[in-house]
Amino acid sequence: MQEKIEQVQKKFEEDSQQIASVIESTLLKIISHNKDTEYGKKYGFAKITNLKEFKQIHPLTKYEHYESFIQRMFDGEENVLSKDSPIFFARSSGTTSISKQKLIPATKDISAFPWSLLIEGAVHQAFPLTKDLTKEFNQSLLIVNANGLEYKTKNGIRVGFASSAQLPQLMKKEPFPFTSPKEVFSITHNPTAAYLHAFYGLKNPNILYINSTFATAVLNFFRCIEENWQKIVKDIRLGTISNNYLIIAPEIKQKLLDDLEPNPQRADELVHLFEEGLENIASRVWPNLQYIRCLAGGTFSIYVEKCQPYIGNVPVYSAAYGASEGLLGINLWPGKHIARFIPVPQERYTEYIPVAETTSPNPTTLEVHQLKKGESYEVVMTHYKGFYRYRMGDIIKVVDRYNELPIYELEGRAGTLLDIAGEKTTEEMSHWSINQAVESQSYHLIDYTTMIDINCSPPRYLFFVELADYYQLSATEVSQLEQTLSKELEKKLKIVNSGYHINSTLNKIHKAQVLLVQKGTFRTAIEILSAQGVPEVQIKIPRYARKPELIKLLQENRIIATN
């Protein structure tokens, strides 16, 4: 295995020094592979001989461009967008858009480049304990469960959320490598699954790493422990599962109970640890815990911050950056950078739109080796699965270079840009500004979202904010706090975004306003989105509120109703 890892690392190093030829080779392989599809014939893929011709012939696209083709694939037609038949249709979460949920066809991965070995090599180097594969058995805590909303097309193809797409394959592993038994992963009731993952995790003191899809799920996991640790410890002591609110099918519960034994020694250890407090509880209950793996950049950074009291110095590691549409980058710096990625140009062809041109009808696109440090770009993807020059909507910021490749961080979504007068305030800028404003008043941010208020002239930003420990304030004090936070937010926005500062000075943007909402507002938002069929672990609070039900919730939960 180590020899294979070293071979892949050497190949990646060589390719990163001659990237122009690599990206063109990758593109030509993709269009040659799909040249005989209906879509490939429509755009003359067979006649394309270089990258320039492809960009001249094929337009930039968004999801609507593919809807009719995907529907036909869904109905069973072959050779439409891709030569390869779909094996899964991934449903987008739909939480960051006013549009309906998308269906993304996934085909068998035919890429010959084993990028996962690059990640494995980086992990082994950063966390030597993980090198010994014999220690992997029963020492990985995986926080994933079935979404309960999966179904099959008339041709038997699975349709579900990408976060649980790999569960069937995981269930086939023998011996089963994860701490929670297989039966737990079939449970669709989120609170029940969280409790059981916490139960089996706490029962085992030898956890090496925690793995989940999103940082939100990791935060929910530790909050479940905080709320239920006494019940969990009691169940560990008695070798039972007794919590009354759990929803478990009788046959599954019986199978779990049959395999349990009382463990009073571990229960006593846990009682002692929890009575010392929840601070840094992760490394105290699991002394060998090396890292926590989950998607942690961009929208999820706020949830990583909320995890810090529980995890202390345990590194959080986003191993890969991607979406239902596919992989866009990998993180080769575990333990050093939470969410810093490098593209894998052998995997797919990617272009980049400068963020200043994202709203242009004919934006410029740059190649991967043309990106500049400090600049932000929207990602455009072409891959084997049947998306061509597809605008992902994700915004990345280049922070460094690795030979001819950029190293970047995820800033957010193109749709989350606040833009009144061309100032283009990114999600990262918004997040930093409201965090700084809140911290300046010694409060703690629970969550937030934004809107543009066009009912005043000139328009302004509205930040709907939920804070901790401010619920005993009088109406007058809340009003004063809103005014103070608004002033601080305005200062920070001007610092972080020169475009905002200039347009504000020119009176093209009115002063930003902070509106405080009731305790639990964003928890209710998650429940609303979950009730619409989105798995709770996949829900991302939109940083730009567009959905009518979310806007209504925010307005109704204002602490002070003002004009």
N, C-alpha and C positions, 0 to 999 in steps of 0.2 A: 504493500500500500504506500509506504513512504517513497519508494522508487517512482511510482506513478505520480504522486504529488509533485515530486521534484521535476519530472518530465514536463508536466503541465505548467509549472511555474517558469521553467526555462522557455517554453514556447510562448507564453504570455509576455515575458520580458522581451523576447525577440520581436514579436508582433507590435509591441507598444512603441518600438523605435522606427517602424515603417508603416504608420497607421493609414496613410492615404491609399496604399495598395491593398491593405487588408479590408477596408470598408467597401471599396469598389468590388473586390472579389466576393465579399459576403452578399452584397446587393445582387450581383449577377447570378449567384447561386440560388437566391430566393426567387427571382423572376424566372429563371430557367426551370426551376422545380415546378412552378405554377403556370408556365406558359400555355399549356393546353387546356386550362380551365376556361369556363365561359368568360370569367372576368379577365383572364390573361389574354384571351383572343380579342376582347373588346378594346383593350389598351395596347395591343400589339407587342406583348412581352417578347415574342420570339424574334422580333427585329431589333430589340434594344441591345446595344453592344457596349455601352458605357454609362457611367453615373449621370453625366450631363444630359444624355438623351432621355433617361428615365425622368429626370426632373422637368424636362421640357414637355414630355408627353403626358405625365400623370399629375393631376392637380393635388394640392393639399386637401385633406378630407377631414370630416368629423363623422360621428356615429351615424347620423341620418343618411349619409351617403351609402351605408351598407345595410340599412334596415331590411329592404326588400330581399336582398341576397341572403341575409341571415335567416329570414323567415322561410325561405325556400329550403335552406339547409335544415332548419328545424323540422320542416315537413317531410324530410327524407331525401331530397335531391342530392346527387353526388356531383363532384367536380365543378362546383360553383365558384367559390372564392379561393379554395385551396385544393390541391390534388389529393390531400389526405382527408379522410372522413373524420368528422368530429366525434370525439369520445366523451365529451362533456360540454354542457353549455353553462358558463358561469354567469350568474345574475349579479349585476352591480348592486351595491347597497342602496343607491338612490338617495342617500342622506345629504349629499352636498349639492344637489341639483333640484330644480323645479320640474325637470323632465321625468318621464316615467323610467322605471328600471330598464337597464340595457341587458341584452343577452350577448355574451361573448363566446363564440365557438372556440373550443380548445381541441387541438389535434395531438396525436402522439408526437412527442418531442424528437425531432430528427437531427437536431444539432449534434455535430460530432465533437464539439468542444466541451469537455467536462469541467465547466466552471465551478461546480460544487466542490471539486478537489482543491481549488484555490482557497475556498473558504475553510475547508477542513485543515489545510496546511497552516493557514493563518491562526486558526483556533488552537491547534496543537502547539504552535510556537508561543502563543500568548498564555495559554493555560496548560502547562505540561501534564497535569493530572489526567487530562482528557486523552492523552496519547495511548494509554493502556486500554485497549478495546474491551478487555475482560471486565473493566470497572464500569462499562456503560450499562450493563444489565441491571435493571431495576434502580438505576440511579439518575434517571432523567425524569423530571416532572413535566409532563406535557399538559397544558391547559387548553384543551380543545374539546368540543362536543358536537354531536350531530345537531343540525339546525332545525330539524322537524318539518321543514318546508320543502325538502327535496322531493322531486317527482321525476317521472320518465316521459320522454316523448313517445309517440305511437310506435316508434322504431326502437324503443328500449334504451335511448341515450339519456343519461342522468342530467338533471337540471338542478342547480343549487348554487350556493355561495362558494366562492373560491377558497374561503378560509377553511372549509371542511371537505374540499374536493379530494384530498389525499387520504381521507380516513379509511376507505375500503382497502387501500394498499397497506396502510399502517397496521390494520387489523390482521393482515396475513403474516406479519413478522413473527418468527419463532426462533428462539424464545422471545416472548413479548418484552421489549426493552423498557417500558415505561412503568412508573410507580403505580398509577391507578390501573386497576384491572380493565380488561377489554369492555366489560359490560358498562362501565361508567361512561365510555365514549358514545354509547348509543342513546344516552339520556338527553332529551331535548329541552327539559325544563331548566333554564339557566341557573336559578338559585340552588336547585338540587345538585346539578353538576358541579357548581362552584364549591358547595359544601363537601361533596365527596372527594374532589381533587384536594381540597384542604385537609380532609381527614386522612387520606392515604399519604399525602405529602408529609404531614406532621408526624405520622406514625413511623416514617422512615428517616433516621438521622443522617443518612449517607448520601443525600441528594448532591449531585455534582453540578447540575445546571437546570434552570427552569426555562421552558420553551413555550411560547404562545405566538399567535399571529399578530396581535395588536397590543400596544401598551395599555389600552383600556381594560383588556381582560386581566392583565397582571395586577392593575390597580384594584379591580373588582375582587380578585382573588385575595389580596391582602386585607381589603376591607371586610371580606367574608370572615377571614381569620379573626380580625379585631372584634367583630360582632358576635362570633360564635365559638371562640376558643374554649370557653368553659364546657360547652356541650360536646365539642370535638374531643377534648381531653377525657371527659367522662366516658364517651364511646370507646376511645382507645383503651381506657382502663378496663372496661367490661367486655371488650371484644364484640361490640354490637353497633347498630345504627338506629338511633332512637328518636332523632329529631322529627317532631310531628309535622312540620311544614314541608318536608321532603315529599316529592311526587316520584315514586319509583314503582314500576310494574312489579307485581308480587313475585314473578318468577326470577326477575333480576335481583330483587332484594334478597330472596332466599339463596341464590347462588353466591352473592356477596357475603351473606352471614355464614354460609357453610365453610367459607375459607378464612374466617376471622378467628383469632384467639385473643384472650385477655392479655394486656401488656401493661401491668401496673408500674413497672420500672420506668418505661418510657413516659407514662402519664405523670409520674412524680417529677421526672426531669423537666417536662413541659410546664407543669405548674410553677416550678421554681423559676423558670425562664420568663414566663408571662407575668408573674408577680413583680418582676423587676421592671416591667413596662414594655411597650411596643417599640420603643426606639431601637433601630438596628436589629429587629427580631429575626430577620432572614438569616444573617450570618451566625446568630446565636443558636437557632434551632437546627441549622444545617452548617456545621463548622467547615465542611469541605466545599461549600457552594462556590463555584468558580465564576459564573456569570448568569445573567438573565437575557435570554434571546427573544426579541420581539421587534416589530416595526415601531420605531421610536422617534423618527424625525418629523419635520413639518407639523401637521395638525396634531400629532401625538406628543409633541414635546411637553405640553402642559401636563399631560398625565404621567410622564416620566418624573417631572418635578414633584407631583403628588405622591409618587412611590418612594421618594428619597427618605422620608422618616422611617419607613419600614426596612429599606434595603441598605441604608448607610453607604458604605464604600464598595458594595458589590457592583461590578461593572454591568451596565446595560449595553447590549450589542444588537444592532440591526444588521444582520448578516447580508441581507439582500434588499434591494429596493425594486419593487415592481407593482403590478396591478393585475386585474383579471386579464388584461390584454397581453401581459408578459413581463419578463425580466428586463430591467433597465440599468441595473448596476449592482455591484457587490462591494462589501466592506472588507478590506484586507487589513484593518487596524483594530481588531477586538482588544478591549482593555485600554485603548488609547483614545479612540473616537467613537462616540455612541452611534452616530449616523452620518458617516462620510463615505461616499461611494465613488467607484470608478467604473466606467462603462465596459462592457464585454463586446467589442466590435465583431468578434467572430460569431456571436450569437444572433445578432440582428443588425439591420442598418438603421441608424438614428441621425436625424437632423435636428437643428435647434434654431428657434425663432428668437431674436433679441426681444426682451420683455417690452421695450418701447414700441415694438411693432405688432404686439399681439392683437390689437384691435384694428390693424390695417387690413384692407381688403386683399392686398397682395404683398404679404410680408416677405422679407428676406429670410432665407434659411442658410445656416452655416454648417460646415462639417465639424466633426468632433474635434479635430486637431486645430480648428480655427477659433475655438472659444477662448475668451480672455479672462484672466483671474480678476475677481471682483465684480464681474458682470453676471446678470441673470438672464435665463432663457426658458422658453417653453419647449417641451420635448415633443418631437415628431417621430413616429415609429413606422418601420416597414419590417414585416416578418413572415415566416413561412405559413402562419396560420390563416393569412388572408386579409391582413390590414396593410394598406399601402399609403405612405405619407400621411399617416393618421395622427391628428393632433390630440395628444393625450390630455392636455389641459394642465399637466403638472409643470410647476415652475421650479427650476433648479438654479443654484448660485455656485459659480466656480470659486473654489477657495484655495486650490493649489494645482500642481501638475505632477504627473508621473510619466517621465519621458515625454511622448507626444500626446498623452491622454490627459484630459482634465480630471481633477478630483473635485467632487461637488457635494453640496448639501441640498436637501429638499426644502424649498421655501414654502410651498403651498400649491394651491390650484389657481389657474388663470381666472376662474370665476370668482375667486375670493379677493381679487384686486379691488381696492376702494379707489375709485377714479372719478373725480368730479370735473377737473379742469386739466387733465393730462398729467397729474402728479403721480399717479400709479403707486399707491401705498400697498406694499405687499403684505401678506399674512405675517411674515416674520417681523416686519416693521410694526404692525398693529400689536402683535403679541408682546414685543419688547416694550412698547410705549405704555400699554395698559399695566403691564407687570411693574414697570418702574414707578408709575403713578400710584399704584396701590401700595407698593412697598414704602414709598415716601411718607405714607400716613400710618405705617406700621400695621396694616391689615394683611390678610392672606386671601389670595384670589382662588375661588372655587372653580369658576368657569365664566366664559363670556361669549358673546357673538356681536356682530355689527350690522348696521344698515346705513344707507344713505337717506337722509331726510331731505326731500325735495319740497317740503311744505313751508320752508323758510327761504328767504332770499338774501345772500346766495345759499345754496345747499350746504349741508354739514354732515359730519359723521355722527352717528349715534352708537354708543357702546352700551349694550345691556350687560350688566355685571352682577354676579353673585359673589359676595364676600363671606368669610367666616366671622362669627362673633360680633355682629353689629346689629343684632335683632332687638336689643333692649333700648336702642336709641329712640328718642322722641321724634315726631314728625319734623320739628324744626332742626334738630340735630342731623337727621338724615338728609334734609335739604341742604344744609351747610356742607355736609360731607360730599354730596354730589357736586356742589359748586367747586369745592377744593380739588376733588379728583379731576373734574373737567379742566380746571386750570393747569394742573400738573400734566394731564394727558396732552393738552395742547402744546405745552412746552416740549414734551418728549417727541411728539410727532414732528415738530419743527427741527429738532436735533437730528432725528434719524432719517428724515426725508427732505432734502433741500427743495424738491419740487413742491412739496406741501407748504414749506415755509414761504417760498416765492409767491405762490398763488394765494396764500392767506394774506400776505402783505398787500397784494394787489386787490384784495377784497373779492376774490373769485371763490373763496371757500369761507364759510362762516365757522366760528369756533366750535370745536368738537364738544359733545356733551356726553357725560356718563349718567346712565339711568340705572339705579339699583333695583334689583328684583328680589322677590321673597325667597327665603330659604327653601331649597328643594326644587326650584324652578327647572334647573337643567336635568335633575333626576327625572322629573316629570316629562321633559322633552325626550329623554331616552326611552321612557316607557311608551310614549306616543309613537315614536318611530318603530319601536319593537312590535307594537300592536299592528303595525302596517305590514309586518312580515319580514323585518330585518333582524337577523340574529343580534342579540345585545352585544356580543363581543366584537361585532363588525361596525357598530354604530359610531360615527364620528360627528360630534356637534359641529354643524356648519359654522364657519367663521364669518360668513356673510349670509344672513337670514333671508331666505326667499320663499320658503314654503309657507302658505297661508296659515296652516295650523300652528306652526312655530311662531310666526309673527303675532298671531292672536294670543298665544300663551304668554309671550313676553309682555305684550301690552296689558293683559289682565293681571299680571303678577308684578307690575310696578308697585313699589312700596308707597310712592307718592304719586297720585294722579295729577299731572300738570298739563297745561296747554302746550 
